[in-house]
Structure formats: C-alpha cells, structure tokens
C-alpha cells in the first residue's frame, strides 16, 4: 500500500491558469503558481491508494519470477520513490487539469475565476537501467535489464481521475510509445542547462555554477490523432483507444488505465536505450464549443465540483513541504543521468521556446520554489527473455545489481582543451563501449568504439565552444562537458 497523499479534487484548486512557467535551453523558466501558498482553498487529504487493485487481473499483474533467467515486471518510478527512495519525505499528488487543446476553461484561484487550461499532454521517460531498479534490496527475484539485453516494451498503466457526467459519450486516450539512446537523432535526446544564464536553475537543484544539469526530452507527440486506431513502427507506436477505466479505486476517485503497445510491443535493442510514453485525452463530445467551461467550483457546496463534460485529470506526483493548504512544492532531487535518468515530461499550448519538444520536469518552477509538474503517475511493463535476475529473498546470495556495470572515475583533461582531450574512466570490460563528442546542436562530431577505458580525441579542427562527451558501456551511460578553446 503506497503512502502518497492525494490533494483531492474535492477541495484543492489551481491558483492560476498561467501557472506553469518553463525554462528552456536559453533558460526561459516556466512558472508554476499552482501550488502557491496564496491559494486559500482548503486542501483535503485522500486515503492512501491501495495498489493491490493493480494486481487483481492477470493481464496487468506484475510477473516476478524467482528463478530464471528471463521474465517480466512493471516499473513505476513513483512507487519506487514512495516505497524506497524517500520513505520519510512528503510526496503529494494532484489531478491536473488536462484537455486535448488549450480551448477549455477551468476554475482557478480564490475567488474563483475561469481561464483556459494550457496542459495538453504529458508523459514519462523511464530509465530501466537505474541501479536501484536492479537491486535485490528493493526488487528481489525480479528481472534486471543490462546494456547487453534486448527487451520488449509492451504496455503502460496510467493513473488519474476520470469524471464522467455524460456516460454515453465515448472519449479517447491517445498514447505514443518510443525509445531512444540520448543522441539527437533518436526519439529521446539529451540537452542541458549550464553556464552563466543557468545559474538560477543550477542553484535550484544544489549544483555548482560550473556544473551541467542534463535533461532528456522528446518530440514524439500524442496530440495528433492517427487516422486509424493504431500505428506501429520499429521505434514509435501510437494507439488511439476508447477511454474506459480498466480498474478503479472508487474510494479515492481514481482509476487505472491499462494501455497495450500495438503489435505486442516494441523490441528495444541493446545499448542502453531509455523508453518513454506520452498521452493525451480527446473529448468525444460533439456539443463542446470553443472556450467552453469544463468544470465549475463552488466551495459553498458540499460537493464543490461540477463537470459539464467528461474529462480525465492525470495524477502527478511531486515533492512538497507538507500536505497542508500552505504547503508548497519543492524542487525534486537531481541525480546524474548515469545514475538516474527518470523524469516527467509535459507539453503546454503555447509551448514557449520549446517548439515541438516536451519540457522535462527540471525546466519547471514556481518562481523561487518547485513546481508540481514532476512525475506523472505511470507504470511501464517490460519483458526480457534472457535477462539476469536480482537475488530472490532467502537465496543466501548478496544484494546485487544484476548485469549492470556502472561507469566510474571519469577524468577529462585538459579541460579546456586546445589540440586534444583525453577521457578516461573505469568500467567492466566491454566490446560495446562507445565514447562520443557532441556539439550544442546535438550533432556527434567524433565517436570511438573502444575496448579500453582511455580515449583521446583530436579537437584541433573543432570550433571554440562547449561540447558534451557521452560514455556508454554495459548499459550504463554518463555524460559531461568539454570546453574547446584554441
């Protein structure tokens, strides 16, 4: 049973329609005033969500094999944080306003005013190689994805609140599934905040002015409905299905929506690929008119919320100072992508300077405090025929991180570099180790496949500026910054 506290829709309301403020590669910050202490609406706590509902049906049950190799399992980062990473921290969750376009109106603030909602899509990028996911202290007897493993990404579970004043109307959930290795050419690519313009962002996450805050994002969009019910390809699949709750937690007004990947899943090749999914809600109500009001709020009523149209409000988990009405979101803990690349991603209309990209959770703030745009509550199901297993309980074996070998002791010198730069590191021997240099446009300017842990790049022909190095080995990945100055 998870310990998350839900800020129930019965009593909490977003403070401002222009709440979410982004900061992009040029450090334009997205503001999120939705958790402002100026919100005078009383917060109500929901009961802890009983996740046992999740295991009632065989088709969505987590299959934890105790002998192996191989098997399948569900990955939920919010459950991981709730159960292991932050057992004493305050994790709140709020059902966000959500609509397919920015043409719906919702209640904001106190006194209540109505304005258009801008959050049109969200999703999550999952790092199945995170060492804690493969640690038997946390997940005994489960499969552990390593860099040499191929695996299948076959379904997601989305948690939220479905309000249905018109049961005869058939709404639609549109979900896109994808994977990528962080390169600019893949569906999941890496960027970063760094330099003088990023000082506020770096400070928010406890980083030094000389550090880089690496982020992952995608342009794989779930906003455009497909012409058919699903499409499937080698790297991206999209499904459009009738919106019906698969399992419901009626006590808390929540629902679970199980969405399979078309064609039985996406085959993820070895090499350290992250996986992701984005989703959108599309109303099937032909009576909806532009800028019509979806929801109304009146605190004087015993049940303050009334809905004119069916709507889905996804559950987003965030770190907070407390569960009271004066509690505010706080900046989530940041760990380097080589340790933990899991992150929520969000899209608004208009989307600021992020163009077609989903903005990662690290790009959001509420001025000097954190944003509640952090972790959409999603679970990912993965199967792997040949993966090793973490040690099962009672096996007598030590705690282990199966088939995962971290990259350590990275040294880059000289930095700044003039003619050449040396990158050294420690890692388990692997024939598949790749070290790359990438420019600010995400273009790989040099790359070497190596069998040792000492690489020299000639940078004499590169223009002055900032570059990123990337080391991928045994399913682990680490990145950093190199300055070229002739």
C-alpha positions as CSV (number, residue, x, y, z in Angstrom):
1,X,0.0,0.0,0.0
2,X,1.6,3.3,-1.0
3,X,1.8,6.2,1.3
4,X,1.3,9.0,-1.2
5,X,-1.1,11.8,-0.2
6,X,-3.5,12.9,-2.9
7,X,-4.7,16.6,-2.8
8,X,-8.2,15.6,-3.5
9,X,-10.2,17.3,-6.2
10,X,-12.9,17.8,-3.7
11,X,-11.0,20.7,-2.1
12,X,-7.9,21.9,-3.9
13,X,-7.8,24.1,-6.9
14,X,-5.0,25.5,-9.1
15,X,-4.2,29.1,-8.3
16,X,-3.5,30.4,-11.8
17,X,-4.1,29.5,-15.4
18,X,-0.7,30.9,-16.3
19,X,0.7,28.8,-13.5
20,X,3.3,26.7,-15.3
21,X,6.5,28.6,-16.3
22,X,9.2,26.9,-18.3
23,X,12.8,27.5,-18.7
24,X,14.3,26.2,-21.9
25,X,17.7,25.8,-23.4
26,X,18.0,29.6,-23.2
27,X,16.9,29.3,-19.6
28,X,13.4,30.8,-20.0
29,X,11.6,29.5,-17.0
30,X,8.1,28.1,-16.9
31,X,6.3,29.4,-13.9
32,X,4.0,27.2,-11.9
33,X,1.9,29.0,-9.4
34,X,-0.5,26.1,-8.9
35,X,1.0,25.2,-5.6
36,X,1.3,28.8,-4.3
37,X,0.7,29.4,-0.6
38,X,-1.7,32.2,-1.6
39,X,-4.2,29.5,-2.6
40,X,-6.9,29.9,0.0
41,X,-8.8,26.7,-0.8
42,X,-8.5,24.1,1.9
43,X,-6.6,21.0,0.9
44,X,-8.1,17.7,1.7
45,X,-6.1,14.5,2.1
46,X,-7.2,11.4,0.4
47,X,-6.7,7.9,1.9
48,X,-3.5,6.1,0.8
49,X,-4.0,4.4,-2.6
50,X,-4.3,0.6,-2.2
51,X,-2.2,-0.6,-5.1
52,X,-3.5,-4.2,-4.6
53,X,-6.1,-3.3,-7.2
54,X,-3.2,-3.3,-9.6
55,X,-2.6,-7.0,-9.1
56,X,-6.2,-8.3,-9.4
57,X,-6.2,-9.1,-13.1
58,X,-3.7,-11.5,-14.6
59,X,-3.3,-9.3,-17.7
60,X,-1.8,-6.5,-15.7
61,X,-0.2,-8.4,-12.9
62,X,3.5,-8.0,-12.2
63,X,5.1,-11.3,-13.0
64,X,8.0,-11.6,-10.6
65,X,10.0,-14.8,-11.5
66,X,12.0,-16.3,-8.7
67,X,14.2,-18.5,-10.9
68,X,15.4,-17.5,-14.3
69,X,16.8,-16.1,-16.4
70,X,14.2,-14.0,-18.1
71,X,10.7,-12.8,-17.1
72,X,8.8,-9.6,-17.0
73,X,7.9,-6.9,-14.5
74,X,6.3,-3.5,-14.0
75,X,8.4,-0.4,-13.5
76,X,6.9,2.5,-11.5
77,X,9.2,5.4,-10.5
78,X,6.6,6.9,-8.3
79,X,6.2,3.7,-6.4
80,X,9.9,3.4,-6.1
81,X,10.2,6.9,-4.6
82,X,7.2,6.3,-2.3
83,X,8.5,2.9,-1.0
84,X,12.3,3.2,-1.1
85,X,13.9,6.4,-2.1
86,X,12.0,8.9,0.1
87,X,10.3,6.9,2.8
88,X,10.2,9.9,5.2
89,X,9.6,12.7,2.6
90,X,6.3,14.2,1.8
91,X,5.1,13.1,-1.6
92,X,1.9,14.8,-2.8
93,X,-0.2,14.1,-5.9
94,X,-2.7,16.3,-7.7
95,X,-5.1,15.6,-10.6
96,X,-4.0,18.2,-13.1
97,X,-6.4,20.0,-15.5
98,X,-6.0,18.3,-18.8
99,X,-7.5,18.7,-22.3
100,X,-6.6,18.0,-25.9
101,X,-6.3,21.6,-26.8
102,X,-5.9,24.9,-25.0
103,X,-9.6,25.8,-25.7
104,X,-11.2,24.6,-22.5
105,X,-11.9,26.7,-19.4
106,X,-11.4,25.7,-15.8
107,X,-11.6,27.3,-12.3
108,X,-8.6,29.0,-10.9
109,X,-7.7,30.9,-7.7
110,X,-9.8,32.2,-4.8
111,X,-12.1,34.0,-5.5
112,X,-12.7,31.7,-8.4
113,X,-12.0,32.9,-12.0
114,X,-12.2,30.9,-15.2
115,X,-9.5,30.7,-17.8
116,X,-8.2,28.3,-20.4
117,X,-6.1,25.3,-19.5
118,X,-2.8,25.0,-21.2
119,X,-1.6,21.5,-20.3
120,X,-2.4,19.3,-23.3
121,X,-0.1,16.3,-23.0
122,X,2.3,14.7,-20.6
123,X,4.4,11.6,-20.2
124,X,7.4,9.9,-18.7
125,X,10.9,8.8,-19.7
126,X,11.9,5.6,-18.0
127,X,15.4,4.5,-17.2
128,X,15.2,0.7,-16.6
129,X,19.0,0.6,-16.1
130,X,18.8,2.7,-12.9
131,X,20.8,0.7,-10.4
132,X,18.1,0.8,-7.7
133,X,15.6,-0.9,-10.2
134,X,18.1,-3.8,-10.4
135,X,19.0,-4.0,-6.7
136,X,17.7,-7.1,-4.8
137,X,17.3,-4.9,-1.7
138,X,14.4,-3.2,-3.5
139,X,13.2,-5.8,-6.1
140,X,14.3,-9.3,-5.1
141,X,13.9,-12.0,-7.7
142,X,13.0,-9.6,-10.5
143,X,14.5,-9.2,-13.9
144,X,17.3,-6.7,-14.2
145,X,17.9,-5.0,-17.6
146,X,21.5,-4.7,-18.6
147,X,23.2,-3.0,-21.5
148,X,23.6,-6.2,-23.5
149,X,20.0,-7.2,-23.1
150,X,17.3,-6.8,-25.7
151,X,13.8,-6.4,-24.2
152,X,10.2,-5.7,-25.1
153,X,8.3,-2.7,-24.0
154,X,4.6,-3.9,-24.2
155,X,2.3,-1.7,-22.1
156,X,1.8,1.2,-19.7
157,X,-0.6,1.9,-16.8
158,X,-1.8,5.5,-16.4
159,X,-3.4,6.7,-13.1
160,X,-5.7,9.6,-12.9
161,X,-9.3,10.8,-12.2
162,X,-12.0,10.3,-14.8
163,X,-15.1,12.5,-14.4
164,X,-18.0,11.3,-16.5
165,X,-21.1,13.4,-16.3
166,X,-22.1,12.1,-19.8
167,X,-21.7,8.3,-19.7
168,X,-23.0,7.9,-23.3
169,X,-20.1,10.0,-24.7
170,X,-17.1,7.9,-25.9
171,X,-13.8,9.8,-25.2
172,X,-10.4,8.8,-26.4
173,X,-7.0,8.2,-24.9
174,X,-4.1,8.7,-27.4
175,X,-0.8,7.2,-26.3
176,X,2.6,7.2,-28.0
177,X,5.3,4.7,-27.2
178,X,9.0,5.2,-28.1
179,X,12.6,4.7,-27.2
180,X,16.0,6.4,-27.7
181,X,19.6,6.5,-26.6
182,X,20.0,10.2,-25.9
183,X,21.5,11.1,-29.2
184,X,20.0,14.0,-31.2
185,X,18.9,11.5,-34.0
186,X,16.9,9.3,-31.6
187,X,13.4,9.7,-30.2
188,X,14.8,10.5,-26.7
189,X,17.6,13.1,-26.8
190,X,19.7,14.8,-24.2
191,X,20.2,18.5,-23.5
192,X,21.4,20.5,-20.6
193,X,21.4,23.7,-18.5
194,X,24.8,25.2,-18.0
195,X,26.8,28.5,-18.0
196,X,26.0,31.9,-16.6
197,X,22.5,32.0,-17.9
198,X,21.7,28.8,-16.0
199,X,22.8,30.0,-12.6
200,X,19.3,30.1,-11.1
201,X,18.4,26.7,-12.4
202,X,21.6,25.1,-11.2
203,X,21.2,26.7,-7.8
204,X,17.6,25.4,-7.5
205,X,19.0,21.8,-7.7
206,X,22.0,22.3,-5.5
207,X,24.5,22.3,-8.4
208,X,27.6,24.5,-8.8
209,X,27.8,27.2,-11.4
210,X,30.4,25.0,-13.2
211,X,28.0,22.0,-13.4
212,X,25.6,21.0,-16.1
213,X,22.1,19.8,-15.4
214,X,21.4,17.2,-18.0
215,X,17.8,16.6,-19.2
216,X,16.1,14.2,-21.6
217,X,13.2,15.1,-23.7
218,X,11.3,14.0,-26.9
219,X,9.3,15.4,-29.8
220,X,7.2,12.2,-30.1
221,X,3.7,13.7,-29.8
222,X,0.4,12.1,-28.7
223,X,-1.6,15.2,-29.6
224,X,-2.3,14.3,-33.3
225,X,-4.9,11.5,-33.6
226,X,-4.0,8.8,-36.0
227,X,-6.2,8.1,-39.0
228,X,-6.6,4.5,-37.7
229,X,-6.9,3.1,-34.3
230,X,-3.3,2.4,-34.0
231,X,0.0,2.7,-35.8
232,X,3.1,0.6,-35.2
233,X,6.7,1.0,-36.3
234,X,10.2,-0.1,-35.2
235,X,10.9,2.9,-32.9
236,X,7.5,4.6,-32.3
237,X,4.0,3.2,-31.9
238,X,0.8,5.1,-31.3
239,X,-2.6,3.9,-30.1
240,X,-6.0,5.6,-30.0
241,X,-8.5,3.7,-27.9
242,X,-11.9,4.4,-26.2
243,X,-11.4,5.8,-22.8
244,X,-12.7,3.3,-20.3
245,X,-11.2,2.8,-16.8
246,X,-9.6,-0.6,-16.6
247,X,-9.6,-0.8,-12.8
248,X,-11.0,1.8,-10.4
249,X,-10.1,2.9,-6.9
250,X,-13.6,4.4,-6.2
251,X,-12.8,5.3,-2.6
252,X,-10.3,7.9,-3.8
253,X,-12.0,8.7,-7.1
254,X,-9.0,7.3,-9.1
255,X,-8.7,5.0,-12.0
256,X,-6.1,2.8,-13.7
257,X,-6.0,2.8,-17.5
258,X,-4.1,-0.2,-19.0
259,X,-2.8,0.6,-22.5
260,X,-1.0,-2.1,-24.5
261,X,1.6,-1.2,-27.1
262,X,0.3,-2.0,-30.7
263,X,1.5,-5.2,-32.3
264,X,2.5,-6.8,-29.0
265,X,5.2,-4.3,-28.1
266,X,8.3,-2.5,-29.3
267,X,11.5,-4.5,-29.4
268,X,14.2,-2.5,-27.7
269,X,17.7,-3.2,-28.9
270,X,20.7,-3.5,-26.6
271,X,22.8,-0.5,-26.0
272,X,21.3,1.5,-23.1
273,X,18.1,2.7,-24.7
274,X,15.6,4.6,-22.5
275,X,11.9,4.1,-23.1
276,X,9.0,6.6,-22.9
277,X,5.3,7.3,-23.4
278,X,3.3,10.4,-23.8
279,X,-0.5,10.6,-23.7
280,X,-3.4,13.0,-24.3
281,X,-7.1,13.0,-23.7
282,X,-9.5,13.8,-26.5
283,X,-13.2,14.6,-25.8
284,X,-15.8,12.8,-27.9
285,X,-18.5,15.3,-27.1
286,X,-19.8,16.9,-30.3
287,X,-21.5,19.6,-28.2
288,X,-18.3,21.0,-26.9
289,X,-17.7,24.6,-28.1
290,X,-14.5,26.6,-28.1
291,X,-13.6,28.0,-24.7
292,X,-16.5,26.3,-23.0
293,X,-16.2,25.7,-19.3
294,X,-15.4,22.0,-18.5
295,X,-15.6,22.3,-14.7
296,X,-17.0,24.6,-12.1
297,X,-16.1,25.0,-8.5
298,X,-18.2,26.4,-5.6
299,X,-16.7,26.0,-2.1
300,X,-20.1,26.6,-0.5
301,X,-21.5,23.4,-1.9
302,X,-21.0,20.1,0.0
303,X,-19.6,18.7,-3.3
304,X,-17.9,21.8,-4.7
305,X,-17.0,20.4,-8.2
306,X,-19.5,20.1,-11.1
307,X,-18.5,18.9,-14.5
308,X,-20.2,19.8,-17.8
309,X,-18.1,17.5,-20.0
310,X,-16.3,14.2,-19.4
311,X,-12.7,14.8,-18.5
312,X,-9.5,13.0,-17.4
313,X,-7.3,14.6,-14.8
314,X,-3.9,12.7,-14.6
315,X,-2.3,12.1,-11.3
316,X,1.0,13.9,-11.0
317,X,3.2,13.2,-8.0
318,X,5.5,15.9,-6.6
319,X,7.8,16.6,-3.7
320,X,6.3,19.0,-1.1
321,X,6.9,20.7,2.2
322,X,3.7,19.4,3.7
323,X,0.2,18.3,3.0
324,X,-1.5,21.4,4.4
325,X,-3.0,24.2,2.4
326,X,0.1,26.3,2.9
327,X,2.4,23.5,1.8
328,X,4.4,24.2,-1.4
329,X,6.1,22.0,-4.0
330,X,9.9,21.7,-3.6
331,X,12.5,21.1,-6.2
332,X,12.9,17.3,-6.8
333,X,16.3,15.7,-6.0
334,X,18.6,15.7,-9.1
335,X,20.9,12.8,-9.8
336,X,23.2,12.5,-12.8
337,X,21.7,10.5,-15.8
338,X,24.4,7.8,-15.4
339,X,22.6,7.0,-12.1
340,X,19.0,8.0,-12.7
341,X,17.6,9.4,-15.9
342,X,13.9,9.0,-15.0
343,X,11.9,12.1,-15.5
344,X,8.4,13.5,-16.2
345,X,7.8,15.5,-19.4
346,X,5.0,18.0,-20.1
347,X,3.5,19.9,-23.0
348,X,1.5,23.1,-23.0
349,X,0.0,25.3,-25.6
350,X,1.5,27.7,-26.3
351,X,4.8,25.9,-25.5
352,X,7.2,28.8,-25.0
353,X,10.5,28.3,-26.7
354,X,10.5,24.6,-26.5
355,X,9.0,24.3,-30.0
356,X,7.8,20.7,-30.6
357,X,9.7,19.3,-27.6
358,X,8.1,18.1,-24.3
359,X,9.6,20.2,-21.5
360,X,11.3,18.0,-18.8
361,X,10.4,18.4,-15.2
362,X,13.7,20.1,-14.4
363,X,12.6,23.0,-16.6
364,X,9.6,24.0,-14.4
365,X,9.5,26.2,-11.4
366,X,7.1,28.3,-9.3
367,X,9.4,31.3,-9.0
368,X,11.7,30.5,-6.1
369,X,10.0,27.2,-5.2
370,X,9.5,24.0,-7.0
371,X,6.7,23.1,-9.5
372,X,4.2,20.4,-9.0
373,X,5.0,19.3,-12.6
374,X,7.3,16.5,-11.7
375,X,6.2,12.8,-12.0
376,X,3.1,11.7,-14.0
377,X,2.0,8.5,-12.3
378,X,2.7,5.9,-14.9
379,X,3.9,2.3,-14.9
380,X,5.8,0.6,-17.7
381,X,5.7,-3.2,-18.4
382,X,8.9,-4.8,-19.8
383,X,9.6,-8.4,-20.7
384,X,13.0,-9.9,-21.3
385,X,13.8,-13.4,-22.3
386,X,17.4,-13.6,-21.2
387,X,17.9,-11.0,-18.5
388,X,19.5,-12.0,-15.3
389,X,17.6,-11.8,-12.1
390,X,18.2,-10.0,-8.8
391,X,18.8,-12.4,-5.9
392,X,15.5,-13.7,-4.6
393,X,14.8,-13.4,-0.8
394,X,16.1,-16.3,1.2
395,X,18.6,-17.3,-1.5
396,X,21.6,-16.6,0.7
397,X,23.1,-14.5,-2.1
398,X,24.3,-11.0,-1.5
399,X,22.4,-7.9,-2.6
400,X,23.2,-7.4,-6.3
401,X,22.7,-5.2,-9.3
402,X,22.4,-7.8,-11.9
403,X,24.1,-7.4,-15.3
404,X,24.7,-3.7,-14.8
405,X,28.1,-2.2,-14.6
406,X,28.4,1.5,-13.7
407,X,30.9,3.9,-15.3
408,X,33.1,5.4,-12.6
409,X,36.1,7.7,-12.1
410,X,35.7,9.8,-15.2
411,X,38.5,12.2,-15.9
412,X,38.7,14.7,-18.7
413,X,41.9,16.5,-19.4
414,X,42.9,19.1,-20.3
415,X,39.6,20.9,-20.0
416,X,39.5,23.5,-21.6
417,X,41.2,21.6,-24.4
418,X,43.3,23.1,-27.3
419,X,44.5,20.3,-29.6
420,X,43.3,17.1,-28.0
421,X,41.3,15.9,-25.0
422,X,41.7,12.7,-23.1
423,X,38.7,11.0,-21.5
424,X,39.5,8.1,-19.0
425,X,37.1,6.1,-16.9
426,X,36.7,2.8,-15.2
427,X,34.2,0.2,-16.3
428,X,33.8,-3.5,-16.7
429,X,35.5,-4.7,-20.0
430,X,33.1,-4.5,-22.9
431,X,33.4,-4.7,-26.6
432,X,30.5,-2.3,-26.9
433,X,31.8,0.8,-25.2
434,X,31.2,4.0,-27.2
435,X,32.6,7.4,-26.4
436,X,31.3,10.4,-28.3
437,X,31.7,14.1,-28.5
438,X,28.5,16.1,-29.3
439,X,28.1,19.8,-30.2
440,X,25.4,22.2,-28.9
441,X,23.2,21.2,-31.8
442,X,23.2,17.6,-30.7
443,X,25.4,16.6,-33.6
444,X,28.0,13.9,-33.0
445,X,31.3,15.4,-34.1
446,X,33.5,12.5,-33.1
447,X,32.9,9.0,-31.8
448,X,35.0,6.0,-31.0
449,X,34.1,2.4,-30.2
450,X,36.7,1.3,-27.7
451,X,37.8,-1.8,-25.7
452,X,39.8,0.1,-23.1
453,X,38.9,3.0,-20.8
454,X,41.3,5.7,-22.1
455,X,40.2,7.7,-25.2
456,X,41.9,10.6,-27.0
457,X,40.1,12.9,-29.3
458,X,41.7,15.4,-31.7
459,X,39.8,18.7,-31.2
460,X,42.2,20.9,-33.2
461,X,39.6,21.2,-36.0
462,X,36.7,22.0,-33.8
463,X,35.4,25.5,-33.3
464,X,35.8,27.1,-29.9
465,X,32.8,26.4,-27.6
466,X,31.1,23.9,-25.3
467,X,30.8,20.2,-26.2
468,X,29.4,17.2,-24.4
469,X,31.0,13.8,-24.0
470,X,29.0,10.7,-23.7
471,X,30.2,7.3,-22.5
472,X,28.0,4.2,-23.0
473,X,29.2,0.8,-21.7
474,X,27.3,-2.3,-20.4
475,X,24.0,-0.5,-20.3
476,X,25.3,2.4,-18.2
477,X,25.7,5.9,-19.6
478,X,27.4,9.0,-18.3
479,X,27.9,12.5,-19.8
480,X,29.8,15.7,-19.1
481,X,31.0,18.9,-20.6
482,X,34.2,19.7,-22.5
483,X,35.3,23.2,-23.5
484,X,37.4,23.7,-26.6
485,X,39.5,26.9,-26.5
486,X,42.3,27.3,-29.1
